[in-house]
Amino acid sequence: MAAIDVLVVGGSGRVGGSTLRWLDQLGSSSGSSAPALKLASGGRSRSRFQASQQGLNLPDLGFV
């Protein structure tokens, strides 16, 4: 896995998912000269991660 800029623990839950969505929008906002953030979600269940990854539409999201 490539280097991670931000790890959100509990990213498959309500608050963690909203945080990941916001960080993704922040990192890819138009007019921003900063590169996109490399995000990862930390948790215990890969199946919940995969479900939230699809729901958030973040195909590059990493799992830790």
N, C-alpha and C positions, 0 to 999 in steps of 0.2 A: 504494500500500500504506500502511496505517495505521502509526503509530509502533510499534516493536518494543521489548518489554521485555528479551527474552533471545534471543540468536542462538546456536544450537548448531551448530558447524561439524562436518560429518560426521554429521549427524543421521539419515542412512539406514543407518548401520552398527549393529552390535550395541550398543556402548557409547553412541553418540549417541542411538539410539532409546530405550534404557533411561533416559537422562537426560531426554529429552523427555517420556516417560511420567511420570516422577517429578515433573518440574516442573509438568506439567499437573495431577497429583493434588494437589500442594502448593498451587497457585493456586486450586483449586476445592474444597479440603477443607471439610467442614462445620464450622461454628463459626468459620471464619476471617472476619474483617471486612475483609480486604484484597481488592481487586478481582482478578479472574482475570488471570493473566499473558498477555501477547500474545507468543506464541512463533513463532520462525522457524527453519528448518533451512537451513544453508548447504552447498552442494556443487556438483559439476560436472555432475551428471546429473539432469535434470528427471524422466526416466522412473523412476529409482531413488527420487527424492523422492516421486513420486506413489504408487509401490508401498508405500513405508514409511508414507506419510500414511494410506492405506487400512488398512494393517495395524495402525497405532496407533490408528485411529479418532479422528483429530484433524482434522476438516474445516476448521477455522479456521487451521490451521498454514500459515505463510507460507514462501515459498522465496526464497532470496537466492543 
